[in-house]
Every structure is written in structure tokens, then in C-alpha cells.
């Protein structure tokens, strides 16, 4: 007796998995903190840097802080971000807010946002340190990057220090 083979094929519809996360951007200006409300603009920054990452991103670069009185101070920055993969280089321009003393610019900053960057893109960046100095900037970057919406930590130091 001849056996008849039949095949069973099951077609699976594509499954979409959505990961939702609550994003908390670090902000030193909270109720009851030592920070003043509505601090004044103190100057501007320009910054050029690179980021290389595989699950953990490492970023570094150099920039210039220009105060309202047109004094310029070169600085370096380096930092990490968990949940990032890709390579990119970027240029950042923005404002520095709440800088009452120059030494308060140095330090550890926290903040940022997560996104995907295909080839070329523009993004927003907000970083705050423990001295209530806030950097609000736009970033123009080129490369390929995937990033979770987690805060990044950046250390800024004047080059002359």
C-alpha cells in the first residue's frame, strides 16, 4: 500500500513587539532645590564629537563655551549611555543657562533622549549638572544609531584644567 504524504504549512502573521519606556530626563531644577527659577542665559556652546557603541555607547569630543561677554573657553567632554548601538559623528550648538560661576561648568551632566538616527539627522539635547547649569542644544549628526530612551552621563572639563 502506498502512503500518501501531506504537508501542513502554518502561516504566521508578523508579530509587532512594542517596547514602551518611561523617559525621565534629569533636571536639577526641581521644587525645593537650590536652583533658581527661570535662570538667565549665560552663554553658548559649540561642540564636535563622535560616538561608538555596541549596547553601551561611548562618546567624546571637544567644544567651546562662549560667555555673554564674548570670552571663550575650550572644553572636552566624554560620556556613556547604556542601550545604544551604532557609530556617528555630530556637531552640537546650543545655549548654556544658569552658569553663575565659571567653575560650575565643569562636572557631570545627565540628560538627553533616545532615538534612531538613520544616516543624517537633527535632534534635541538637554543636559543638567548638580550646580544647576543646563545645556539646551540642537545636534546635527551623521551615522547610524539605535538608542533606548535612557539618560546619558557626560563629564565636561575645561582643557586648561
C-alpha positions, -999 to 999 in steps of 0.1 A, spaced: 0 0 0 13 33 -10 14 60 17 2 95 9 22 123 24 6 156 31 23 186 43 9 211 68 20 246 65 12 271 90 14 307 81 23 331 109 14 367 107 42 391 115 43 400 152 49 435 162 66 439 196 64 473 211 87 483 240 74 512 260 95 530 285 90 560 307 116 586 300 129 607 328 153 635 317 175 646 346 166 681 357 184 697 386 158 724 388 132 707 409 109 720 437 128 726 469 163 725 452 189 752 455 184 762 418 169 795 410 137 795 390 140 807 353 177 812 353 193 836 328 211 826 296 248 826 304 264 818 270 265 794 241 284 762 232 296 746 201 308 710 202 321 684 177 322 648 188 319 611 180 301 582 194 309 545 191 286 519 207 275 483 210 249 480 238 269 507 257 278 539 239 310 559 244 311 595 233 338 621 233 348 654 217 358 690 222 339 723 222 340 759 231 319 777 258 313 814 248 301 836 276 278 865 271 308 888 274 324 870 244 351 852 264 358 818 250 368 787 270 377 754 252 365 722 269 364 684 264 335 661 270 333 623 274 304 601 284 285 569 283 250 558 275 235 523 282 213 508 255 228 522 224 243 507 192 259 524 163 285 549 151 281 586 145 297 620 145 279 652 153 280 689 157 261 705 187 252 741 191 232 755 220 227 776 250 241 774 285 217 785 312 222 792 349 260 794 349 267 818 377 304 809 382 327 796 355 339 767 377 303 754 378 305 745 341 329 716 348 313 684 361 290 656 354 259 662 334 228 640 329 200 640 304 193 635 267 169 614 247 167 581 228 160 577 192 170 561 159 193 580 136 194 568 100 224 584 82 218 621 89 195 636 115 188 665 138 180 661 175 175 680 207 197 676 237 192 687 273 219 682 299 219 694 336 246 692 362 245 693 400 253 730 400 221 738 381 239 745 349 217 735 319 228 729 283 199 731 258 212 723 223 205 710 188 226 682 174 232 676 137 247 641 134 257 617 106 259 579 111 237 550 121 225 547 157 197 530 176 192 541 212 169 534 241 153 563 258 177 563 287 197 593 301 233 597 292 260 608 316 286 633 303 317 647 320 328 682 309 361 696 318 380 728 306 410 719 285 433 742 306 425 723 338 
